[in-house]
Amino acid sequence: MVNWLNYKYSIMTTIAKEDVKRIFEERIKRLPGEKAGFVDIVDSAIDFFEKYKIEGVDSQYPEEDRLVFQYGIFDLQDGKGENFTLSMIREFMLNPEVEMEINRSELHIVFYYNKEDFAHLAPFSASSDGVDNMGIFKDCVITSEGFTEAKDKTVLSSNIFMVNLEQPFLNKF
């Protein structure tokens, strides 16, 4: 007999690579307007990661489908200048054994802040690789120094974008 109160299961929806950005944006738009904060975005990114499998990605290998949280001072706006950024990134790689190339994609949601307010912080990055409980990953994000300081600062802008990185498959013979 199954104890349904303790039974853990997950229903995943498989989506095409071409639909990843659109579906994620739709989920973000459903958040509660201007009251949605970065914690809501983190929750939504984790939920999206747990519920949506991407066609051609072998998620049994953590490095082929993972979440990355990062912050630091970067120029991510095509040369428009540096900002302090908080980013949630879903990195995924289509199966290289089938494609015979490394076809990695990254879905970014980035929040931009005034860099002077964060000049004292070193860049930081954390990945969901090997994390069995995404609550641990979320705790790492929301207790990080950059996240904690950004809560009380004004967001200058935000952006959702995809980056596709393709490299020839390297044979190690």
Secondary structure as GFF3:
##gff-version 3
##sequence-region A 1 173
A	DSSP	beta_strand	13	15	.	.	.	ID=ss1
A	DSSP	three_ten_helix	17	19	.	.	.	ID=ss2
A	DSSP	alpha_helix	20	29	.	.	.	ID=ss3
A	DSSP	three_ten_helix	33	35	.	.	.	ID=ss4
A	DSSP	alpha_helix	38	51	.	.	.	ID=ss5
A	DSSP	beta_strand	52	54	.	.	.	ID=ss6
A	DSSP	three_ten_helix	62	64	.	.	.	ID=ss7
A	DSSP	beta_strand	65	74	.	.	.	ID=ss8
A	DSSP	beta_strand	83	94	.	.	.	ID=ss9
A	DSSP	alpha_helix	96	99	.	.	.	ID=ss10
A	DSSP	beta_strand	101	113	.	.	.	ID=ss11
A	DSSP	three_ten_helix	115	118	.	.	.	ID=ss12
A	DSSP	beta_strand	124	127	.	.	.	ID=ss13
A	DSSP	alpha_helix	134	142	.	.	.	ID=ss14
A	DSSP	alpha_helix	145	150	.	.	.	ID=ss15
A	DSSP	beta_strand	157	168	.	.	.	ID=ss16
###
